[in-house]
Amino acid sequence: TEVHGQGGGCAEGDTDWTYENGYLFADAVEAFVVETCGPHGWAMERIEPGAFRNISNGASIREDLFDMKAGLREELARRGLCD
């Protein structure tokens, strides 16, 4: 998402409301949830072996961040969306 972005306007003529998406990536050894925010943001959570996880139609990563786009936390804090 950092290079190519994602989605676009969710409503015709409204480019400020963009898609948010969630993905589960897993193999026999490990699993990750990756969620997007805005056109270029993302955050990742690692799922511990033996644990389970689901995703739905909303942002679900609340704690235990494994990684995120550089500068995302600062941008969210500037907007008053996190500490």
The 8 nearest C-alpha neighbors of each residue, nearest first, counted from 0:
[[1, 4, 39, 3, 2, 5, 40, 38],
 [0, 2, 39, 4, 3, 40, 68, 38],
 [3, 1, 0, 4, 39, 5, 38, 40],
 [4, 2, 0, 1, 5, 39, 38, 6],
 [5, 3, 0, 39, 38, 1, 2, 6],
 [6, 4, 38, 0, 7, 3, 39, 18],
 [7, 5, 18, 17, 8, 38, 4, 9],
 [6, 8, 17, 9, 5, 14, 18, 38],
 [7, 9, 14, 17, 10, 13, 16, 15],
 [10, 8, 17, 16, 18, 7, 11, 13],
 [11, 9, 13, 8, 12, 16, 14, 17],
 [10, 12, 13, 8, 9, 14, 7, 16],
 [11, 13, 10, 14, 8, 9, 15, 16],
 [14, 12, 10, 8, 15, 11, 16, 9],
 [13, 15, 8, 16, 12, 7, 17, 9],
 [16, 14, 13, 17, 8, 9, 7, 37],
 [17, 15, 8, 14, 9, 13, 18, 10],
 [18, 16, 8, 7, 9, 37, 15, 6],
 [17, 19, 6, 9, 20, 7, 37, 16],
 [18, 20, 36, 35, 37, 17, 21, 34],
 [21, 19, 35, 34, 18, 22, 36, 56],
 [20, 22, 34, 33, 35, 54, 32, 23],
 [21, 23, 33, 32, 34, 24, 20, 54],
 [22, 24, 32, 31, 25, 33, 21, 30],
 [25, 23, 31, 30, 32, 22, 26, 33],
 [26, 24, 30, 29, 31, 23, 27, 28],
 [25, 27, 28, 29, 30, 24, 31, 23],
 [26, 28, 29, 25, 30, 48, 24, 49],
 [29, 27, 26, 48, 30, 25, 47, 49],
 [30, 28, 26, 25, 27, 48, 46, 31],
 [31, 29, 25, 46, 24, 45, 26, 32],
 [30, 32, 45, 24, 44, 46, 23, 33],
 [31, 33, 23, 44, 43, 22, 24, 34],
 [34, 32, 43, 22, 21, 42, 31, 23],
 [35, 33, 21, 42, 41, 20, 22, 43],
 [34, 36, 41, 20, 19, 40, 21, 42],
 [37, 35, 40, 19, 41, 38, 34, 39],
 [36, 38, 40, 39, 17, 19, 35, 18],
 [37, 39, 4, 5, 40, 36, 17, 6],
 [40, 38, 1, 4, 0, 37, 5, 41],
 [41, 39, 36, 35, 37, 68, 38, 1],
 [40, 42, 35, 34, 68, 36, 67, 33],
 [41, 43, 67, 34, 33, 66, 68, 35],
 [44, 42, 33, 66, 65, 32, 67, 64],
 [43, 45, 65, 64, 32, 31, 63, 46],
 [46, 44, 31, 65, 30, 47, 32, 43],
 [47, 45, 30, 31, 50, 44, 48, 29],
 [46, 48, 50, 49, 45, 29, 30, 51],
 [49, 47, 50, 29, 46, 28, 30, 51],
 [48, 50, 47, 51, 46, 29, 28, 30],
 [51, 49, 47, 48, 46, 52, 30, 29],
 [50, 52, 49, 53, 46, 47, 48, 30],
 [53, 51, 54, 50, 46, 32, 23, 30],
 [52, 54, 55, 51, 23, 32, 59, 22],
 [55, 53, 59, 21, 52, 56, 22, 57],
 [54, 56, 57, 53, 21, 59, 58, 20],
 [57, 55, 58, 54, 20, 21, 19, 59],
 [58, 56, 55, 59, 54, 19, 21, 20],
 [57, 59, 60, 34, 56, 21, 19, 55],
 [58, 60, 61, 57, 54, 55, 34, 21],
 [61, 59, 62, 58, 44, 64, 34, 63],
 [60, 62, 59, 63, 64, 58, 44, 42],
 [63, 61, 64, 60, 44, 59, 65, 43],
 [62, 64, 65, 44, 61, 60, 45, 43],
 [65, 63, 44, 66, 62, 43, 42, 60],
 [64, 66, 44, 43, 45, 63, 67, 42],
 [67, 65, 43, 64, 42, 44, 68, 41],
 [68, 66, 42, 41, 43, 69, 71, 65],
 [67, 69, 71, 41, 40, 70, 42, 66],
 [68, 70, 71, 67, 72, 66, 73, 40],
 [69, 71, 73, 72, 68, 74, 67, 75],
 [70, 72, 74, 73, 68, 69, 75, 40],
 [73, 71, 75, 74, 70, 76, 81, 69],
 [74, 72, 76, 70, 71, 75, 77, 81],
 [75, 73, 71, 77, 76, 72, 70, 78],
 [74, 76, 80, 78, 72, 77, 73, 81],
 [77, 75, 79, 81, 73, 78, 74, 80],
 [78, 76, 74, 75, 79, 73, 80, 81],
 [77, 79, 75, 76, 80, 74, 81, 73],
 [80, 78, 76, 77, 81, 75, 82, 74],
 [79, 81, 75, 76, 78, 82, 77, 74],
 [82, 80, 76, 79, 75, 72, 78, 77],
 [81, 76, 80, 79, 75, 72, 73, 77]]
